[in-house]
Amino acid sequence: MTDSLTPRERENERTARRIPEEVFGDGDLDLLDDLYAPDAVDHNPFGSEEGTEAIRESYESFLSAFPDVAQTVERSVVRGDTVALHITSRGTHEGVLWGIEPTGNEIDVQQMAFFRLEDGLIAERWFLSDNLTLLRQLGAVDFSTK
């Protein structure tokens, strides 16, 4: 955070950071009801989840595949009602993900999340992950030239 942020922008950043740091980092899915608006929309590479229950199911799927996931916020940019986070996710593949059985492989993946907040709650999130690197780390794709 920088000194040039307004009090509302500081609060928006704190709210957005709780997703990687507490929801994923601590596995505390109960926080979703406190952080997301009831009609929030979560956009991701596979489509959009509408409402906190659908968002919870999506998050549960990732957490069941990587129960030890640790997400680090590398940097943040805040402007008005929008917060952008660059996140690194690290963890062990211990559950099924996208039909891929557990491999025990470690992942280290870069991600971006953009949050739009209304009245202190997340109204929308746009999430992008380097899924090609993730699939390579799980052994699901091979880029060798052999």
N, C-alpha and C positions, 0 to 999 in steps of 0.2 A: 504494500500500500504506500501511496505517496501522500505528501501533505496537501497536494492540490485537489484531492477528492473531497466531495461534499459529504456531510454526515450520511445522507441517503445512499450515496455510492459506496461508502465504507460498509454500510450494513448489507447492501446488495452483494458485495464481494464476500463478506463473511457467510452469508446464506449460501451462495454458490459453492464456496470452498467446502462446505459441510458435506456435499455429495461425495467427492472423492475421499475426503479425510475421515468422515464419520460413517456415512452410509456404506461405502465400500470398504474403507479402512478398518472400521469396527464391525462391519456386518449388521449395522443397526437399521434395518428396514422400517422400523416403527417411526423413524424420523421423517419418512416421506410425507406423512400426513401433516407434519409441522412445517415442511419446507415447500411443498408443491401446492398450488391452487387445486381445488377439487376437479376442475375441468382442464387441467394442464395437458399440454401435448408434448411428447418426447419424440423428436425426429431422429432417426438413426439410419445406417445403411440398409436396413432390412424393411424400412417403412416407418410408420408412426404409431405410437401408443397413445391412446387418449384416456385420461383419467388416472388417478393415483393407483387404482387396483391393477390396471394393465401395465403401468410403469413398474409397479412392485414385481409383477410376474417376470418382466424382462430382466430386472436387476437380479431377482432370485436365480434365474437361469445362469447368468454369468457367475454369480457367487457360488453356485453349486459346482460349476466347472473349475473354479479357482478359489477355493475356500480360504486360502492364505493370502489372497491378493493384497498388495500394498500399493496405494496410489499416491504419488508425489506430485504436488503442484509445482511445476518448474517456473512458471511465470503467469502473471495475470494482467489483463488490460480491462479497465473499467471506464465506461462512458455512459452517463445517464442511467437508463434502466437495463443496460446490457453489460454482461460480464463475460469475458473470454478467458478460458483457462487452457494452458498447455500442461498436459498430464503425462506422467510415465507410470504405466502399470506393470508390476512385477508379481509373479506368482507361479504356482505349480499346477499343472493340468491334472486334476484329480477326479473330474467328473465329465460327463458327456457334454460336448459343445458342438452344435451344428451337426450332430450325427457322428462326430469323431469321438471314439472311445478314449478314456483316460490314457495318457501316454507317460505321465510322470515327468514330462519335460518342463523346464523352466521357461517362462516368457518374460520378455522385456520389450514393451510395446509403447509407442508414442501415440497420444490421443489429443484431440481438441474438442472442447465443449464450449458452446456459446449459450448463455442463459439470458432470457428476457424476464424481468421481474415486474410484477404489478403489486402495489401495496405490500411490499416486503415478501411476497411469495413468488416462487418460480411459476411463470405462466407458460413458458416454452423453453425447451432445450434442444439444440441442434448438436448432435454428437457424431464425430468422425474418428475412426481408429485405423491405424495401419494394419488392416486385417491380412494383407498379403504377407507381411513380416510375421504376424501371429501364426498364420497357417504354415509358413516355412518352419517356424520354431517348433510347431507341433509335429512336423514331419509329414504334413499333408500335401505339400508341394515341394518340388525339387528344382532348383535353378542351376544345377551343375551342368557343365558343358560336355560331360563324358558321354 
